[in-house]
């Protein structure tokens, strides 16, 4: 904005140069802003993909642990029933 004021008040035919220079400054600022936004969105995308990969690896492991827990619970009930049978044996 300062450049615009300097060019406008320095001569009668410099309004075009002032507008071109001011437009260039705003274009540069918009380009830098867009690059920062793009970098931020790219990092968010990577975090989401990393989380998705971890989730895809975790689900089969959780399914395996659930089946192991079910089998252990089943074996524990068998052992408890065997102990009861042994207590009532003659």
Residue pairs with C-beta under 8 A, 6 or more apart in sequence:
1 22
3 18
3 21
3 22
3 25
4 18
4 19
4 21
4 22
6 18
7 14
7 15
7 17
7 18
7 21
8 14
8 15
8 18
